[in-house]
Amino acid sequence: MPISITVDSVTGTITVAPTPASFKGGDIVQWSVLGGGCTGLTISFTHGTPFSTPQLSASSGAVEGGILPGAASVGYGYTVSAVVGGKLYVTPMEPEIIVM
């Protein structure tokens, strides 16, 4: 299940859907900024991560990572930072991935 990121440059908001999103160990998680124009995307986990690194990033509007097979079965909050049209947008609240 891909996770969609929408940036509204008029209101300055960024939204992530679905949240929470459920996955299992070994699954590949894909984030994608809808609408194009994204020149940088970073997903950051600050309180534990189900991935091999606490930060996933790309110089495009899409990034993916594989959940570690032994990741703890809990919820992991994260932040999303996206550069669209030369402006940085950051999620005001943490979306969540739940490892089942």
N, C-alpha and C positions, 0 to 999 in steps of 0.2 A: 504494500500500500504506500504510494508516494505521499509525502507531506507537502502541501501547497502553501506558498508564501505570497501574500498580496500586499503591494505597497500602493497607497493612495497618496500621490504627491500633492493633491489639492488640500487634503485634511492633515497630511503629515503622519498618517497612521500606517502601521504594519500589522498584519494579522497572519496567524498560522492555523491551518486546519488539516487534519483533525488534531485536536488536543483535548484530552490525552489520546495518544496513539499507542496501540498495543503490538508488541513484537515478541518473538522468541529468540533465544540464543542461536546464533548462526544466521539469522535473517539479515538481509541488506536493507538499510533505511536510506531512502532518497528524499532530499529536499529540493524543491524547485521554485524559483521566483516566477510567477505568472506575468505575462505581458511584455517580457523582454526588457532590454535596456539596463540590465544588472551587470555591473562590472566588478563585483566582489561580494561574496557570500561567506559568512563565518557562523558556525554553530559552536557555541561554547558551553561546556558543562563545568560548573564551579563547585558542585557538591557531590562528587563521584560521577563516574561515567561508565556506560556499558560497552564502550569502545576501547580500542587500544591506546587512544590518546584523548585528552580532555577537550581538544579543539579540532574541528574539521573545517577546512576552508578551500575556496576556489576563486579564481579570477574570472568567474562566469556566474551565471544565475543558477547553477546546479551543483550539488555536492552529495556524496553518498559515503556510507561507512557500514562495516559489518559488525553486528553485535557479537561480542565475545561469547562462545559457547558456554562458558562458566559464569557469565554475568549474573549477579544476584537478582532475584525476582522481586524487584521493588520499582518505585517510580523514580525517574531521573528528570529533574528540572533543567532547562537549558535556556540560553538567550540566543536570539537571532540578530545578526547585524548584516544589513544589505546596503550596498551602494547602488543607487538608481539615479540616473541623470546627474551624476556627480555629487549627490547628497547622501549622507549616511542616515539610515533609519535603523532604530533598535527597538526590539519588542519591550513594551513597558512592564509586562508581566511574563513569568516564565511558562512557556508551553511545557508539556511533559511527555516523556516516553515511559511506558510501563512495560517491563520485561516480565513475561509470563513464565 
